[in-house]
Amino acid sequence: MISHIDHIVLTVADVEQSVRFYEDVLGMEAVTFSNGRRAVKFGNQKINFHTAGQELRNHALEGSGDLCLISDWKVEEITAHLQAKQVSILEGPVEKTGATSTIISVYFNDPDNNLIEVSVRSESI
């Protein structure tokens, strides 16, 4: 029935600050879509951003997101990049169980305290 995730939505305090963070730290592409909404795109997926209370169907609060993103970089490159961007690493590299394989993960927070996990599949190490 379900083949993949098209997009997710994060509730944030400052949409433009979030767009800049995901562009600068994670190399995603900023996009604007219907009625001036903002998002970042990577591959065939995107992350939409909205301010708390903007979306009446969603009752999420800032910082309630928890994402795992797969990278094609080596885990050492990821940690060095995060350190160069002055992003505090909360945990990792550490071995975890991903959707399709064992992964090596590094955890950090975005500006709204959403938990971001950037991972490398262990077979690609």
C-alpha positions, 0 to 999 in steps of 0.5 A: 500500500505505501511505497515511500515518504513524500514529505514530512512537516516540522513545526518551527519557531522561525521558518527562514532560520530553519531553511538556512540551517537545513541548507547550510548544515545538511546541504538541502535545497530551499524551495518555495511552494503553494502560497509562499510556503517554505521547505527544503528538498533532498532527492525525491523527498522534502521537509516542509516547515510551518510555525506553531498554530499555522496548520490547524490539523497539526497539533505538534509543538516546536522541537517535537520532530525526530528524523533519521537521514541516510548519508552517502558520506563516511561517518568521519566526514559527517562528524567533521562537517558538523564540528566545522558548522559548530553543531553540537553532537549529542551522541555518536557515532553509535550503531543503531537498527535502521529500516533496512540495515544496521546503521552508524548514527550521529545525533544533534538538534536543529535550531528548534530542538528537533532531534536529527540523526544522520546515519551511514548504512554499516555495509557502506563503511 
